[in-house]
Amino acid sequence: MNRRIVRIALLGAAAGAIPLTGSAHHSFASEFDRDQPFEIAGTVTEVVWTNPHGRVHVDVEENGEIVTYDLELPAVAALMRQGWSRNDLKPGDRVTATGHRARNRPHVGRATRISLDNGEAVFIGGTRGDDE
């Protein structure tokens, strides 16, 4: 009986040591559609430098209205390995972005490239979406 209690206690302690943030991660295909590519041009309104994914919000004029695109990026660590920093894009920057739309939200997507107006690529990434 004592061994059983010890095992249960150890399992409980081990479960508490496992971070739960990984459970919220998703595969690319579960959220984004490779058959729905996009290219947008607009103005950066916000750069979100956080995990599990960085994000860039871009205001785009569509049909005479301004809509905000929410573009997912790789994890911050992956962005830093690529040499990207939180200061490479700033609110007010004009950009062109390509990527793939979310399956069920038309103004949400996974960015594959973001370039400044002068053509300089600020971010170039894949579409795997598995660990980046």
URTA-V265345 format. One record per backbone hydrogen bond with DSSP energy under -1.0 kcal/mol. NH is the residue of the N-H (numbers start at 1). CO is the residue of the C=O. If there is no record, write none. Layout:
nh->NH co->CO
nh->NH co->CO
This chain:
nh->5 co->1
nh->6 co->2
nh->7 co->3
nh->8 co->4
nh->9 co->5
nh->10 co->6
nh->11 co->7
nh->12 co->8
nh->13 co->9
nh->14 co->10
nh->15 co->11
nh->16 co->12
nh->23 co->20
nh->24 co->21
nh->25 co->22
nh->31 co->28
nh->32 co->28
nh->33 co->101
nh->36 co->33
nh->38 co->99
nh->40 co->97
nh->42 co->95
nh->43 co->59
nh->44 co->93
nh->45 co->57
nh->46 co->57
nh->48 co->55
nh->50 co->48
nh->54 co->74
nh->55 co->48
nh->56 co->71
nh->57 co->46
nh->58 co->69
nh->59 co->43
nh->60 co->67
nh->62 co->65
nh->65 co->62
nh->67 co->60
nh->69 co->58
nh->70 co->107
nh->71 co->56
nh->72 co->109
nh->73 co->54
nh->79 co->75
nh->80 co->76
nh->81 co->77
nh->82 co->78
nh->83 co->80
nh->84 co->79
nh->88 co->85
nh->92 co->44
nh->93 co->90
nh->95 co->42
nh->96 co->115
nh->97 co->40
nh->98 co->113
nh->99 co->38
nh->100 co->110
nh->101 co->36
nh->102 co->108
nh->103 co->31
nh->108 co->105
nh->109 co->70
nh->110 co->100
nh->111 co->72
nh->112 co->98
nh->113 co->98
nh->114 co->123
nh->115 co->96
nh->116 co->120
nh->117 co->94
nh->119 co->116
nh->122 co->114
nh->123 co->114
nh->125 co->112
